[in-house]
Amino acid sequence: VQLVESGGGLVQPGGSLRLSCAASGFTFSNYYMAWYRQAPGKERELVASITWFSSTNYADSVKGRFTISRDNAKSTLFLQMNSLKPEDTAVYYCNADRRLGITTYTYWGQGTQVTVSP
């Protein structure tokens, strides 16, 4: 199983980035997918999530600025980030999750750094 994030980088406030997460080794379309982020000295937090039928949910801090989407045919998860703020600076992680009865299958990517700075 692999989740490989890409698309992070350095961007100025107000700018945009698009993160991608390429999944392999499991049936992507069966999994609830999400983006998390972790800033230095802070706990990892949920940014956005999307179900297998593309119902979405966002943290209040990113609503109206970020859009999560998925391409099940290409086993890829996306996060379009617009109007970026310095407080969005963090390592962004891709997460896959599925519950079967009492068993939970969860996978994490290695993370991609997003830095928002003038």
Order of alpha helices (4+ residues) and beta strands (2+ residues): beta-beta-beta-beta-beta-beta-beta-beta-beta-beta-beta
